[in-house]
Amino acid sequence: MTHSGLLRLARRSHCIGIDVAPVAEFSNPATSHWAFKATVYKSPKCRGFDGYGDADPSNVSTLVHGAEMRVAETRAVNRALRKAYGIGICSVEEIGSFAEPTSSSRDLKKLPPQPANGNYGGPRVRDRLCQLIRQH
């Protein structure tokens, strides 16, 4: 499920708010390591559903190096939304978020081709996620 898909689900379910804050003790701007905590509130009396996300150059795609702070925030929000709405499947952004291993070009030739968009789950995962959204 994409980040925007999770947000659409929250909007349709009348989510009243999402708070996001950096977690200073686990963040280090000098090394581009960031950690965030997000809390989703489903109703005015809801105590909140927390989710944490972190990112650094070792666990994000090289395509988003330099944007680790935004990736960490998105991961935290996605996790909190999944907890709040009972979605037990990773977000699409996290499925393809593992950094590429450092290998020689000879080793890379042994690997099967990988999709450029990072969606390693294929269409079956996306179709199942869409079914889950429609059920809520």
N, C-alpha and C positions, 0 to 999 in steps of 0.2 A: 504494500500500500504506500502510496506516495505521501509526502508531507502535506500537500494540498488536499489529498483525499481524506486524510485524518482530520484536517481542519474543517472540511465540508461536513464530515460526520458530526463533529462537535457543534457546528453551527445548527445543523438540522436537529440535533438533540438538545438545543437550547443551553449549551454550555455558557456559564456566566462569566468565566474568566480564566486566564492563564497567567501566572506569575513566573518570571524567569530571572535568575540571578547567578552571577559567576560564583564559583566556590574557590575563594582565594587560596586556601591552603593546598589545593591540588592544581593550581594554575601557575604557569611560569611563562610570562610573555617573552623572555629572552630565548627560550627554547621552543616557542610556539606551541606550548602545551596548555590546553584550556579545559576546564571542567565547569559545567553548569548544572544547576538544579532547577527543574520546572515543576510547578504545581498546578494541576487542573482542578477547577471547581465546577462541578456539574449543576449545583443549585446553591441558593443562598445559605442553606444550612449544612452544606457539604464541608467536611473537614479537609478535603483535598486529596489528590492522588499525586504522589511525587515520582519524578523520574530524573535520573542523572545521565549526563552524557559527557564524554571527553573526546578530545581529538588532539593529535600531534602529527608531525610529518611521517611518523612510522606507521600510522593506522588510517591514513587517508590516501586517496588516489593522488598521483603526481599532478593530475589535472587541477586539483584544488589546493595545492600547496600555496600557502599565504592566506588561505581562508579558513584555517583551523578553528578560529573562534566561532565563526558562523556555523561550521559543521558541528561543533560541540553543542551549541545552543539548539540546533535543529534536532540532534539526537536526543537531547534531554526532553524537549517538547514532545517528540514522537513517542518516547517511552512513557511519559506521563499520560498522554492521550490513550495509548494502548491499554494501560492499566485502568484508566477511568472507564473505558468503554468495552473492556473485556476482549480485546483483540490480542490473541496469542501468537501472532505472526510478526516477524521483523518487518520494519519499513523497507521499501525498495532501496532507499539511500543506504541503509546499513547492510543489505545483502551484498552489495558490491563495494563495500568501503574498505576492504582489506588492501593494504599497500602491496604493490607488486614486489615479489621476492627479487633479491639481487642475484642474478644468474648470468652465466655467459650466454652469448647468442646461440651457441650450440644447444644448451639446455632448453632454451626457449622454443627451439624448433620442435622439441619432443612434445610440447604441450598442445592440446587441441586449441583451435581458435576460440577466443573469448569475445563476447559482444563489447562493442565500444562504449555502450551506455551504462555498463556495470550491472545490468539486470541479469544476474546469473540464475535467477529463479525461473526464467522462461515464462511463456504465456500462461501455463497452468497456474502458477502462483498468483499472477495478476488477476486471472479469471476468478479464482477462489476468493481473493480479497474483495473483488467487486461484488460477489455474492454476499459476503459478510456485511458489506456496507449497506446493501439493499435490505438486509434483514433487520437492521437497526432502525 
